[in-house]
Amino acid sequence: MATTLADKRADLAGPGIGNYTDIERILPTDYISSLSPRDTQKAIFAVKNYIEDNLCRELNLIMATVPLVVDRESGVNDFLDRDGSRTPIQFHISNDRDQHPINAQIVQAATKWKRMALKQFDCRVGEGICTDMRAVRKDYFLDHDHSCYVDQWDWERVIRPEDRNLDFLKAVVRGIWKVIVGAERFAQHLFPELARTGYPNLPEEIKFLHAEELLDIYPDEPRKRRETLILQKHPAVFIIGIGWPLKDGYPHEMRAADYDDWVTPTTMPSGGQAHGLNGDILVWNPVTRRRHELSSMGIRVNAETLKQQLTISNQMDFLKFPYHQGIIDGKIPLSIGGGIGQGRTLMLLLRKAHLGEVTVSVWPKVLKEICEKHNIRVLE
C-alpha cells in the first residue's frame, strides 16, 4: 500500500510503535523464556564480558570510564536527532551557595565525549576506547525494545584522513559483526538450551545496503517497513548513509548534525551516487518477529562536513561550543565510533521477547500487565 509524505514524515518521529494496543498485538503469544531469571543473570554477565573483551581485541580498544553527567555548557551531550524532539534531563547544581554553580545534564549518549576522550587518553591512529555507557532518554515511547534507561558499549577509535571512506567503514562493521556472531556461539556453548529453541542463528556475513538503494527497492514504503521487508530477505543488514535527505525529500532517519558524517558523497555498487559514511546494524529478531536495531555508528564529521551538516540543520550556533570548535581547529582527532546496545544485543542473543527481561528500568503499569499476559517477566 502506498503511503503519503505525511506518513513518511511521521515515520521519522520515533521507534514505530506509539500505543499499547499495538504493543499487545505484536508481542508473541507463544513465548517461553529459554533461561530462568537466575540463569539469565549469569548469561548476561558472561556474554557482556565476552563482547567487551573481543570488541577491544578486534578494534584495538581499551576499556575506559565514561560520564553519566556532563556540563551543559560543554556541548558534548548528544541530542540524538536534529529536530529537537529528544532533549536531555537537566538540573542545577547550586554548589557553594550558588557562587560556583553548574548547570548539568544527564547523558543521552557519549558520542561527542568519546571523541574528545581519545585525546585525553592519548590514543594514536588505530587505537581507541570502549565504554560501559549508561544514559537516560526520557522522550522514548516505552515498548518491548525501548527503555528510558539506555546501556551501550560506546566505542571510538582514531583514524587517518585517508580512512574516511566506505571500504574502511565496512571493514570495521565486519569486525563488530564477527564479535556479535561469536558471542551468540559463546552464549549457546554456556547455555545449550539457547541452541535448542528452533530459532535460526545469525548469518556469518552482514549485508550492506545504502539508504538510497533501500528506497529504490521499496519506494512506496515508510522506512521501518523498508527495514522489515529487507530483513525478511537478509536477516542482518548494515544500512549506509542515514541522515542525508533522500529523493523522496526525507532522510532514512534523522541524525544529529555534529557526530556522524552523513553528507559525504559516496558511490553505490550500481554506480549511482549516495551519501554518508555512517549507518545502522539491523537484524531480524526471530522471537519478536520484528526488525531489531543493534548499533548506530559511523565515521565522524571533520571540519568541512561539520559545517555542511550544521548549515543543512540550521544549527550553526553550535559552533560556539568547545567540542565543535575543537573539530574546526583540528584539536580533536578524526575518528570512527558507535554505540552497540547492550540490552538489545543481550535480548537477541538470549532469545528474549522484551528488553525488560535483561535490563532493569521503569515500565508503565499497562505494559507490565500486557507482558504478564504474554508470559514475559520484566525485571524491576
N, C-alpha and C positions, 0 to 999 in steps of 0.2 A: 504494500500500500504506500502510495506517495505521501510524503509529509511536507508541510508548509515550512517556509523560512522561519515563521514564528515558532513552530515546533522545534526546529534546529536551534534557535536561539535559547529556548527553554532548556534544551538538552545540555547546554553548556553550564547550567547553573549549579549542578550538584551530582551526586553519585547515581542518580537514575531511579531511585525509589523514594517516593515522597509521602507515603501514608502507610498505616499499619494494616489496612485491609489488604494491600498488595503484599506486604511482608508475610502475612498469614498465608496468602495464596502461593507464594513462591518457595516457602520453606518445605523441605522434603517431608513427606508423610510417612515414610517407611524407615526413618533414621534410627540406627542403633550405634552408639559410640563403640569404636573398636577397643578403646582403652578406658579403664576406670579413672575416676578423678585423681587417685593417688598415682597410678602409672602414668597418667598424663603429665603430672608434675615432673616425674623422673625423666620422661621423654623430652619435655620442654627444655630442661637444662642440659641434657646430653646433646640434643640437636643444636641448641644455641651455642654451646662450646665448640661443636664441630664446625659450624658455619663461621664463627669468628676466627678460629684457628686457620681454616682453609682459605677464607677470604683474604686474610692477611698474607698468607703464603702465596696465593695466586696473583694478587695485585701488588705485592711488596709494600704492605701497610704495617703500621704499629697501632696497637690499641691506645686510645687517648681519652682523657676526661673531656666532658662536654657540658656547657651550661644549661641549666633549666630556666634561669632568669637572666635577662640582658637589660642594659641601659637603653631606654627608648631613643636617646639622642645619638647612639652609635650607628643606627640604621642597619644593624646586622640581623634584625628579626626578619622572618620570612613571611610575606603576605600571600604566598601560595598562588594567587591569581592576580591579574592586573585590573580587575573590575571593582576591587574594593569590597567584595562580598564576604571575605573571611578576615576578620580583624582579631588581633591578639588581646588577651586579657591584660589589663594594665592596672597598676596600683602605685600609690605614692609611699615612698619610704621617708618619713619625716626626718629621722637621723639628726641627733644633736639639736633638738628643738627647732627643726627646720632651718638651721644655719647651713647645713651641708646636705640638702635633700637629694634624693634620686627618684626620678620617675622611671619605674621599671616595667618590663613586660615579660609575661611567660612565653617561652619559646614556642613557636608553631612548627618550626623545623630549623635545623642548624646549618642550612645550606651556605649562607654567607659567612657565618662564624668559622666554619671549617676551612674555607679558603684563606681567611686571614690567619688561622692557626697553623697553616703549612709553614708560614714564615716564622711564627713563634717557636715551632718545634724544629726549625732548621731542616726541613725536608728538601732534598735535592731532586733534580729531574728523575722521574721513575720511582720516587718514594712518596709515601703518603700516610694518612691516618684513617683509622676506623673507630667509630664511637658507638657506645651503647646509649643512644639518644632517647630521651623522654620528652614529650611535649603535650600541650593541651590545645585542641582545636574546637572551640566552643560552637562553631557555626555549622557543624555537620548534622545531618539528619541521622539519628542513631538507628541502624538497621542490623543486618546479620554480619556485615563486614566493615562497618564504620563505627568508630567509637570516638568520644571526645578526648579520650586518653590515647596517645599515639606512642608506640615504641618502634624504633628503627635502627638498623645498622646504617648509620650515616657515615659515608666514607668520602675521601677526597685525595687526589694524587697529582703531583706536579708534572706538567708536560712541557714540551718544547713547542715553539710556534708551528713547526712543520708537522706536529702531531694533530693539528686541528683539521681532521679530515674523516671521512666516513670509514675508511679501512681501519683506522686506529680505534674509532668508536666501536665498530663491530667486533674487533679483537677483544676489547675489554668486556663487552656484553657476553661473548662466548666464554670468557673466563669465569664470569659470575654464574652463568648458566651451568657450567661444569660443577661448580661448588653446590648449587641447589640440587642438581641431579644426584650428586654424591651424597648429599645429606638425606635424600629420600632412601637411598640404599642403606645408609648407616642406620636410619630410624627403623627400617624393616628388619635389619640384622638384630638389633637390640630387642625389638618387639615384633616377632614373626606374625602376630595376629594382624598387623597392618598390611602384610602381604597377602592375607587370605580374605580380604574384603571383596575381591572381584572387581575392584576399580582398576583402570589402567594406570600404569606408571607413566611418569613424564617422558617425553621423547628425548633421545640423545642430542638432537640438534634443535636449535631455535630458528624460526622463520623470520626473515627481515622483510618488512614492507614499509614504504613511505606512506605518510598520511594522504598524499596526493593519489597514490595508487589505490588505496583503500576507497577513496571517494569515487574514483573511476569505476571500480568494481561494483560498488553499491551507491549509485548517485542519488537515489531517492530515499535513502535511509538515514536517520539520525546517527550520531557517532557511536552510541552504545550498542545500537542494533548492528552497525557495521562490525564492531568488535565481536559481538556474539556470533554473527554469521561466519566471520573468518576463522574464529576459534573452533567452530564445529568442523572445519576443514583441516586446520593446522592448530593443534592444541597448545602450542607455545609460540608466541609471536612477539617480536620487538617492532613497535610502530615508530618510525623515524620522522622527526620533524613536527613536533607538537607545539603549537603556538602561532605558527605562521598562518595568516588568513588564506584559506583555500579558494578555489574558483567559485564556490557557492557563496562566498562572502564571509565565511566564518572559519575560525581555526578548528582543528580536530578537537582541541580542548584548550582552555585558557591556560597560559603560563605567565608567571611573573616576568618582568622585563629585565631583571638585573641579576639573574644567575645563569640559567641555561641559554645557550645560543640557538635561537630558533629562526634567525634571519639569514644566515649564510647560505648562498646558493649552492645547491648540490645537483647531482645528475642521477636519475633513476636508471635501472638496468635497461629500460626501453630507449634511453637517450633523452627522455623528456626532462625538463627542469623541475627540481624540487627545492625545498628549503629546510634548513635546520640540521644541527649536529647534536640532537638530543632525542629522547624517546622514552617509551614505557615498555616494561616486560609484562605481558599479559598471558594468562594461561586459562585453560578450560578446567573448571573445578567439577569433577565428576560427582561429588557429594551434593553440592548445591545445584548442580546442572546450570551453572551460570558463569559468565566472564569473571575473572579474578585477577586483579592487579597486584603485582608483587613489588614492582620497583619503578620509580621515576628517576631518570639520570641523564647526564649529558656532558658534553664539552662546554665549559663555561664561557661567558662573554669575555671578549677582550675590550680594549678601549674603544675601538671603532664600532663593534657590534653593540656594546652597551649604549652608546649614544644613539645608534639607529633604533634600538628597541625602546628606549625611553622616549624618543621622539614619536614613534608609532603609538605608544601607550599614553602620550600626553603626561609624562611623568619626569620631565627634565629637571623639575625642582629637586629630585632625589640626588642630583649631583652635589648638593650641599653636604651630604653625609660623608663621614670619614671613609667608610667602606667603598663608596663609589669613587671618591677622589683617589683612593689608593689604586683602583683599577686604571683610572685615567692617567695617573702619574707613573704607572708601571711599578708600584711599590708592593703590589700583591701578585703572587705568582700566577701564571697561566695554569689552568688545572682542568681535570675531568673529575666528576663526582656524582654521587647519587644517594638515594635512601632506599633501603630494602626493608619492607615492612616485616617486623618480627612476628607480630600476631598473625598477619596474613599468611606468611610463609609457614608458620607452625600449624595454623588452621588447615592449610593444604596438605602438608606432609603427614600430619597426624589424623587425617581423614575426619575433620570436624565440620559440623554444619553451621556453627556460629562462632564469631570472634570471641565471644564471652566465655567460651569453653577453655581458651588458652590465655586470656587476658582479663585481669580484674579491673572493672570500671563501674560506672554508674549507668543503669539502664532504667527506662520508664516502666512503671508497673504493667502497662499494657503489653510491652514487648516481653517481659518476663512471663506473663500469663500465656502469651502465644507460644513461647518457647516450651513451656511446660506441656502444652497440648501436643507439641511435636516431639516430645521425648528428648528435649535439649536442656541440659543442666548448665546454666551460666554461673560463673564464679562471682561471688560477692564478698 
